[in-house]
Amino acid sequence: MTKISERWKHNGIVKGYCNICGKYDVLTKDHVPPKCAITLGPVLQKTVSEFFNTREPVKPLNAKNGSYFRTICSHCNNEVLGGLDKAIEQVTKSFKDQLSQYMTGLKIHPIIRIPFDSISFTKAMIGHVLSEPVN
């Protein structure tokens, strides 16, 4: 018998303790990776341990609009992480633009250089890692 991924536990909850500030409150959806870095679409989800478990097959969660967790409160999602997501968005957009130029022949050198605010980018990435559930 195939069991269902544990991922459903992190999508179905409404209230809980915020992984960032620790406050008990209504939890919001936090896309991982952030929406600004990807094109949202259907994705099959398993936890890392379920993915690498070869003994017992696990049926993935079928997410219709990207991978997200309900593990952080509205304040942390919108005020703390939301303001920092611009740093991720700028790097992602610049990378995609430069890659597209190379792939279409507009740029002949296969080198991508992206100046960015490393502190804001790192804070944003660490915030999204912290928002992931702890098993």
C-alpha positions in Angstrom: 0.0 0.0 0.0 1.3 3.5 -0.9 1.1 6.1 1.8 0.4 9.8 1.1 3.1 12.4 1.5 3.4 14.2 4.9 3.4 17.5 2.9 -0.4 17.7 3.3 0.1 18.5 7.0 1.8 21.8 6.1 -0.8 22.9 3.6 -4.0 22.0 5.5 -3.3 23.9 8.7 -4.7 27.4 9.4 -3.2 28.4 12.8 0.1 27.5 14.4 3.4 28.8 15.6 5.3 31.0 13.1 8.6 29.5 12.2 10.2 33.0 12.2 8.8 35.0 15.1 7.4 32.1 17.2 4.0 33.8 17.6 0.8 31.6 17.6 -1.4 33.1 14.8 -3.1 32.4 11.5 -0.4 31.1 9.1 -0.1 32.3 5.6 1.0 30.6 2.4 4.7 31.1 1.7 5.8 29.9 -1.7 9.2 28.1 -1.7 10.9 29.1 -3.9 9.3 32.6 -3.8 6.8 33.4 -6.5 9.1 36.1 -7.9 11.7 33.5 -8.7 9.6 30.9 -10.6 6.6 30.5 -12.9 3.8 29.1 -10.8 2.2 25.9 -12.0 1.3 22.4 -11.0 3.9 20.5 -9.1 4.1 17.1 -7.4 5.5 17.3 -3.8 7.2 15.0 -1.4 9.4 15.7 1.6 13.1 15.1 1.0 13.1 12.0 3.1 10.1 10.6 1.2 11.8 11.3 -2.1 14.9 9.3 -1.2 13.1 6.5 0.6 13.3 3.5 -1.7 11.7 1.0 0.7 8.2 2.4 0.9 6.6 4.3 -2.0 5.0 7.6 -1.2 2.3 9.2 -3.2 3.2 12.9 -3.8 0.9 15.8 -3.0 -0.5 17.3 -6.2 -0.2 21.1 -5.8 -2.0 23.2 -8.5 -0.2 26.5 -8.0 3.4 25.9 -6.9 5.0 24.7 -3.7 4.1 26.5 -0.5 4.0 26.0 3.2 1.7 27.5 5.9 4.4 27.9 8.5 4.7 31.7 9.0 2.4 34.5 10.1 1.1 37.3 7.9 3.5 39.8 9.4 6.6 37.7 8.8 5.5 36.7 5.3 4.5 40.2 4.1 6.6 42.6 6.2 9.8 40.6 7.0 10.2 38.4 3.9 8.0 40.2 1.4 10.2 43.3 1.4 13.3 41.2 0.8 11.9 39.2 -2.1 12.7 42.1 -4.4 16.4 41.2 -4.1 15.6 37.6 -5.3 13.4 38.9 -8.0 16.1 41.3 -9.4 18.7 38.5 -9.5 16.3 36.0 -11.1 15.1 38.5 -13.7 18.7 39.5 -14.6 19.7 35.9 -14.9 16.8 35.0 -17.1 17.4 38.0 -19.4 21.1 37.3 -19.8 20.5 33.6 -20.4 17.8 34.4 -22.9 20.2 36.7 -24.8 22.9 34.0 -24.9 20.4 31.3 -26.0 19.0 33.4 -28.8 22.5 34.4 -30.0 22.3 38.1 -29.0 25.2 37.5 -26.5 28.1 35.3 -27.6 30.0 34.9 -24.3 28.6 32.3 -22.0 29.3 34.4 -18.9 26.6 35.8 -16.7 27.5 38.6 -14.3 24.8 39.9 -11.9 25.5 42.8 -9.5 23.2 42.5 -6.5 22.7 43.4 -2.9 24.2 40.3 -1.3 22.9 41.1 2.2 19.3 41.5 1.2 19.4 38.5 -1.1 20.9 36.3 1.7 18.4 37.5 4.3 15.6 36.7 1.9 16.9 33.2 1.1 17.5 32.4 4.8 14.0 33.6 5.6 12.5 31.2 3.0 14.6 28.4 4.3 13.4 29.2 7.9 9.8 29.2 6.7 10.1 25.5 5.6 8.6 23.0 8.1 10.8 21.1 10.5 10.0 17.4 10.6 
